[in-house]
């Protein structure tokens, strides 16, 4: 009953097999191995972007932060949701790597920015006044930190607002695969109007690798320099390429995301059958927020369930406490059903 995070799940066996195969013999380091060129071409084809620059980084925090650093300057604002991952969960890394760019937070019902709110926030950033920050990139997270997924129309509306102001767009796609599986669309449809994408893998069955896909080639060299300077250029880069190659082979990335999303859907259906449980946000992908009695939180933990309780477990047992439940590709129906049975009491 592991619902703490999709980070806590295992790597897919095909990924491990690819790593073992990559360990044979000698090859060039630092991304000069032939496997990296194959990854680069596959991602270019996936996104319909033959000129895209593609680089691999081991963590999502580094990928997001290095991309934003290449896209902004220290005196600029980065526009994002008030609950964006770059705001809530990266320990100030975007500000650190950008040398101090300010995150301009935007009200986001259900964790989703609206084009009207984004336009108003950009409008409020005075230009040509030395006392204030200047306009910089827009950052969009999908899947959002509350488990919702922007529709294609919503995404295109946001990138359209950025285009009105001539601003670049960064997409935090740590769970890009889950969003794509939820929408049932081509990957390239999601990145129309996007300048640079963090294409996630670690949360979706990889050991540890993300792809920085840069659709504006003018940003490529700066990203390369920043990656090296930040200590994120791997010498034995073949092991990053091997993971990403296996991920893309036969659409494994989509298959795993679909499995995780289906597990979350099963979990939600079960929660809705329990009168004491309330699903708190729309569940579009593999992340579920729900409230249920504190006593149920305790029972589940005593039975070995792993998930996040958002609030103290000390207090009246019948009082509702929120919880966050995240499904990964390896989630089984049996474990989900056991969790629900224990919760129902």
C-alpha positions as CSV (number, residue, x, y, z in Angstrom):
1,X,0.0,0.0,0.0
2,X,2.5,2.5,-1.2
3,X,0.9,5.9,-2.1
4,X,3.5,8.3,-0.7
5,X,4.8,9.3,-4.1
6,X,5.4,8.0,-7.6
7,X,9.1,8.7,-6.7
8,X,8.9,5.8,-4.3
9,X,8.0,3.1,-6.8
10,X,10.5,0.8,-8.6
11,X,12.2,1.4,-11.9
12,X,10.7,-0.6,-14.7
13,X,12.5,-3.9,-15.5
14,X,13.1,-2.8,-19.1
15,X,15.0,0.2,-17.7
16,X,17.2,-2.0,-15.5
17,X,17.8,-4.2,-18.5
18,X,18.9,-1.2,-20.6
19,X,21.3,-0.1,-17.8
20,X,22.9,-3.6,-17.6
21,X,23.3,-3.6,-21.4
22,X,24.8,-0.1,-21.3
23,X,27.4,-1.2,-18.9
24,X,29.2,-3.4,-21.5
25,X,32.4,-2.1,-22.9
26,X,33.6,1.4,-23.6
27,X,31.9,4.5,-25.1
28,X,32.5,8.2,-25.1
29,X,31.5,10.2,-22.0
30,X,29.5,13.4,-21.3
31,X,26.7,12.7,-23.8
32,X,28.9,12.0,-26.8
33,X,27.8,8.3,-26.8
34,X,25.8,7.1,-29.8
35,X,22.8,6.3,-27.5
36,X,22.4,10.0,-26.7
37,X,22.1,10.8,-30.4
38,X,19.4,8.2,-30.7
39,X,17.5,9.7,-27.7
40,X,17.8,13.2,-29.2
41,X,16.3,12.1,-32.5
42,X,13.5,10.2,-30.8
43,X,12.5,13.2,-28.7
44,X,12.7,15.5,-31.7
45,X,10.4,13.2,-33.5
46,X,8.0,12.9,-30.6
47,X,7.6,16.6,-30.4
48,X,7.8,17.3,-34.1
49,X,10.8,19.6,-33.4
50,X,13.7,18.7,-35.7
51,X,15.8,21.6,-34.4
52,X,15.2,21.1,-30.7
53,X,18.2,20.8,-28.4
54,X,18.0,17.9,-26.0
55,X,20.0,17.4,-22.8
56,X,19.7,14.9,-20.0
57,X,19.8,15.8,-16.3
58,X,19.4,13.5,-13.3
59,X,16.8,15.5,-11.3
60,X,13.7,17.5,-12.0
61,X,14.8,20.3,-9.7
62,X,18.0,20.8,-11.7
63,X,16.2,20.5,-15.0
64,X,13.6,23.1,-14.1
65,X,16.1,25.5,-12.5
66,X,18.7,25.3,-15.3
67,X,16.1,25.8,-18.0
68,X,14.6,28.8,-16.1
69,X,18.1,30.2,-15.6
70,X,18.8,30.0,-19.4
71,X,15.4,31.7,-20.1
72,X,15.5,34.6,-17.6
73,X,17.7,37.2,-16.1
74,X,18.1,38.1,-12.4
75,X,16.0,41.2,-12.7
76,X,13.0,39.4,-14.3
77,X,9.9,37.8,-12.9
78,X,9.0,34.2,-13.5
79,X,5.2,33.9,-13.7
80,X,3.8,30.7,-12.1
81,X,0.9,29.3,-10.1
82,X,0.8,30.0,-6.4
83,X,1.1,26.2,-5.8
84,X,3.6,25.5,-8.6
85,X,6.3,22.9,-7.8
86,X,9.0,25.5,-8.4
87,X,7.4,27.6,-5.6
88,X,6.4,24.9,-3.1
89,X,8.9,22.1,-3.4
90,X,12.3,23.2,-4.7
91,X,13.9,24.9,-1.7
92,X,14.5,28.1,-3.6
93,X,16.5,26.3,-6.4
94,X,15.0,28.4,-9.2
95,X,15.9,31.6,-7.5
96,X,19.4,30.2,-6.7
97,X,20.2,29.1,-10.3
98,X,18.7,32.2,-11.9
99,X,20.7,34.5,-9.5
100,X,17.6,35.8,-8.0
101,X,14.7,36.0,-10.5
102,X,11.5,36.6,-8.6
103,X,8.7,34.1,-8.7
104,X,5.5,36.1,-9.5
105,X,2.7,34.0,-8.0
106,X,-0.7,33.8,-9.6
107,X,-4.0,32.8,-8.0
108,X,-4.8,29.4,-9.4
109,X,-8.2,27.7,-8.7
110,X,-7.7,23.9,-8.5
111,X,-4.0,24.7,-9.0
112,X,-4.6,25.9,-12.6
113,X,-3.7,29.4,-13.8
114,X,-6.3,31.1,-16.0
115,X,-5.3,33.3,-19.0
116,X,-7.1,36.2,-17.4
117,X,-5.2,36.0,-14.1
118,X,-1.9,35.5,-16.0
119,X,-2.6,38.5,-18.2
120,X,-3.5,40.7,-15.3
121,X,-0.3,39.7,-13.4
122,X,1.9,40.4,-16.4
123,X,0.1,43.7,-16.9
124,X,0.9,44.6,-13.3
125,X,4.6,44.3,-13.8
126,X,5.7,47.8,-14.7
127,X,8.2,48.0,-17.5
128,X,11.1,50.5,-17.9
129,X,11.0,51.3,-14.2
130,X,14.3,50.6,-12.5
131,X,12.7,50.0,-9.1
132,X,10.7,46.9,-10.2
133,X,11.4,43.6,-11.7
134,X,10.9,43.2,-15.5
135,X,8.8,40.7,-17.3
136,X,10.3,37.2,-17.7
137,X,9.2,33.7,-18.6
138,X,5.9,32.0,-17.8
139,X,6.1,28.6,-16.1
140,X,3.3,26.0,-16.4
141,X,3.1,22.8,-14.4
142,X,1.1,19.8,-15.7
143,X,0.2,17.6,-13.9
144,X,-0.4,20.3,-11.3
145,X,0.5,20.0,-7.7
146,X,-3.1,19.2,-6.9
147,X,-3.5,16.5,-9.5
148,X,-5.3,18.4,-12.2
149,X,-4.3,18.5,-15.8
150,X,-4.7,21.5,-18.2
151,X,-6.7,20.8,-21.3
152,X,-5.1,21.6,-24.6
153,X,-7.3,24.6,-25.0
154,X,-6.3,25.8,-21.5
155,X,-2.6,25.3,-22.3
156,X,-2.8,27.1,-25.6
157,X,-4.7,30.0,-24.0
158,X,-1.8,30.4,-21.5
159,X,0.9,30.2,-24.1
160,X,-1.1,32.6,-26.2
161,X,-1.0,35.2,-23.4
162,X,2.7,34.7,-23.1
163,X,3.1,35.3,-26.8
164,X,1.0,38.5,-26.6
165,X,3.8,39.9,-24.4
166,X,6.7,38.3,-26.2
167,X,7.5,36.1,-23.2
168,X,9.1,32.6,-23.3
169,X,7.2,29.6,-21.8
170,X,8.7,26.9,-19.6
171,X,6.8,23.7,-18.9
172,X,7.4,21.7,-15.8
173,X,6.6,18.3,-17.0
174,X,7.8,16.1,-14.2
175,X,4.5,14.2,-14.8
176,X,4.2,15.1,-18.4
177,X,3.6,11.4,-19.3
178,X,0.6,11.3,-16.9
179,X,-0.8,14.5,-18.4
180,X,-0.4,13.2,-22.0
181,X,-2.0,9.8,-21.0
182,X,-4.9,11.7,-19.4
183,X,-5.5,13.9,-22.4
184,X,-5.0,11.1,-24.9
185,X,-3.2,13.5,-27.3
186,X,0.1,13.7,-29.1
187,X,3.0,15.0,-27.1
188,X,3.6,17.8,-29.6
189,X,0.1,19.1,-29.1
190,X,0.9,19.9,-25.5
191,X,4.0,21.8,-26.2
192,X,2.7,24.2,-28.9
193,X,3.9,27.6,-27.9
194,X,6.3,26.2,-25.3
195,X,10.0,27.4,-25.4
196,X,11.5,24.7,-23.2
197,X,10.2,21.5,-21.5
198,X,11.3,19.5,-18.5
199,X,10.3,16.0,-19.8
200,X,10.1,13.9,-16.6
201,X,11.1,10.3,-16.1
202,X,12.0,9.7,-12.5
203,X,8.4,9.8,-11.3
204,X,7.4,7.4,-14.0
205,X,9.6,4.3,-13.7
206,X,13.1,5.6,-14.4
207,X,16.0,5.3,-12.0
208,X,16.8,9.0,-12.3
209,X,16.8,11.1,-15.4
210,X,14.9,14.0,-17.0
211,X,15.2,15.5,-20.4
212,X,15.5,19.2,-21.0
213,X,13.9,19.7,-24.5
214,X,14.7,23.2,-25.7
215,X,12.6,24.3,-28.7
216,X,14.5,27.6,-29.1
217,X,18.0,26.5,-30.2
218,X,19.4,30.0,-29.2
219,X,19.1,28.9,-25.6
220,X,21.0,25.7,-26.1
221,X,24.6,26.8,-25.5
222,X,23.8,28.7,-22.4
223,X,22.0,25.7,-21.0
224,X,25.0,23.5,-21.7
225,X,27.3,25.9,-19.9
226,X,24.9,26.2,-16.9
227,X,24.6,22.5,-16.7
228,X,28.3,22.0,-16.5
229,X,28.9,24.9,-14.1
230,X,26.2,23.5,-11.8
231,X,27.8,20.1,-11.7
232,X,25.0,18.3,-13.5
233,X,27.0,17.1,-16.6
234,X,27.4,13.3,-16.0
235,X,30.7,11.7,-17.1
236,X,29.2,8.3,-17.5
237,X,26.3,9.8,-19.3
238,X,25.6,6.5,-21.1
239,X,23.5,5.5,-18.0
240,X,21.2,8.5,-18.4
241,X,20.8,7.8,-22.2
242,X,20.1,4.1,-21.5
243,X,17.2,5.0,-19.2
244,X,15.7,7.5,-21.5
245,X,16.1,5.3,-24.5
246,X,14.2,2.4,-22.8
247,X,11.6,4.9,-21.7
248,X,10.9,6.0,-25.2
249,X,11.1,2.6,-26.8
250,X,7.7,1.3,-27.8
251,X,6.0,4.1,-25.8
252,X,6.9,2.6,-22.5
253,X,6.6,6.1,-21.0
254,X,2.9,6.3,-22.0
255,X,2.1,2.8,-20.9
256,X,3.5,3.3,-17.4
257,X,1.7,6.6,-17.0
258,X,-1.5,5.0,-18.2
259,X,-1.1,2.3,-15.5
260,X,-0.5,4.9,-12.8
261,X,-3.5,7.0,-13.9
262,X,-5.8,3.9,-14.0
263,X,-4.7,3.0,-10.5
264,X,-5.6,6.5,-9.3
265,X,-9.0,6.2,-11.0
266,X,-9.7,2.9,-9.2
267,X,-8.7,4.5,-5.9
268,X,-11.0,7.5,-6.5
269,X,-13.9,5.3,-7.4
270,X,-13.4,3.4,-4.1
271,X,-13.1,6.6,-2.1
272,X,-16.4,7.8,-3.5
273,X,-18.1,4.7,-2.2
274,X,-17.0,5.4,1.4
275,X,-19.4,8.0,3.1
276,X,-16.7,9.3,5.4
277,X,-14.2,10.1,2.6
278,X,-14.3,13.2,0.4
279,X,-12.2,13.7,-2.7
280,X,-10.9,17.3,-2.5
281,X,-9.7,18.1,-6.0
282,X,-10.5,16.9,-9.5
283,X,-8.4,13.8,-10.2
284,X,-7.1,14.0,-13.8
285,X,-4.0,11.8,-13.5
286,X,-2.2,9.9,-10.8
287,X,-2.4,12.2,-7.7
288,X,-5.4,12.1,-5.3
289,X,-6.2,14.5,-2.5
290,X,-8.9,13.2,-0.1
291,X,-10.1,13.8,3.4
292,X,-11.2,11.0,5.8
293,X,-11.3,10.5,9.5
294,X,-8.2,10.8,11.6
295,X,-8.9,7.3,13.0
296,X,-8.8,5.9,9.5
297,X,-5.4,7.6,8.9
298,X,-4.2,5.8,12.1
299,X,-5.6,2.4,11.1
300,X,-4.0,2.7,7.7
301,X,-0.6,3.6,9.1
302,X,-0.7,0.8,11.6
303,X,-1.4,-1.6,8.7
304,X,1.7,-0.3,6.9
305,X,0.1,2.1,4.4
306,X,2.4,4.8,3.2
307,X,0.9,8.2,2.2
308,X,1.0,11.8,3.3
309,X,-1.4,13.0,6.0
310,X,-1.8,16.8,5.8
311,X,-2.3,17.6,9.4
312,X,-1.7,16.2,12.8
313,X,-2.9,12.7,13.7
314,X,-3.3,13.7,17.3
315,X,-6.9,14.6,18.1
316,X,-10.5,13.3,17.8
317,X,-10.7,10.2,15.6
318,X,-13.8,11.2,13.8
319,X,-12.4,14.5,12.6
320,X,-11.5,14.7,8.9
321,X,-7.9,15.1,7.9
322,X,-6.6,15.5,4.4
323,X,-4.3,13.1,2.7
324,X,-2.3,12.9,-0.5
325,X,-2.2,9.6,-2.4
326,X,0.0,9.2,-5.5
327,X,0.0,6.1,-7.7
328,X,2.9,4.9,-9.7
329,X,3.1,2.4,-12.7
330,X,3.6,-0.6,-10.4
331,X,0.4,-0.1,-8.3
332,X,-1.7,-3.2,-8.0
333,X,-5.5,-3.6,-7.7
334,X,-5.0,-5.8,-4.7
335,X,-3.1,-3.2,-2.7
336,X,-5.5,-0.4,-3.7
337,X,-8.5,-2.5,-2.6
338,X,-6.8,-3.4,0.7
339,X,-6.2,0.2,1.4
340,X,-9.9,1.0,0.7
341,X,-11.1,-1.9,2.9
342,X,-9.0,-0.7,5.8
343,X,-10.1,2.9,5.3
344,X,-13.8,1.9,5.3
345,X,-13.2,0.0,8.6
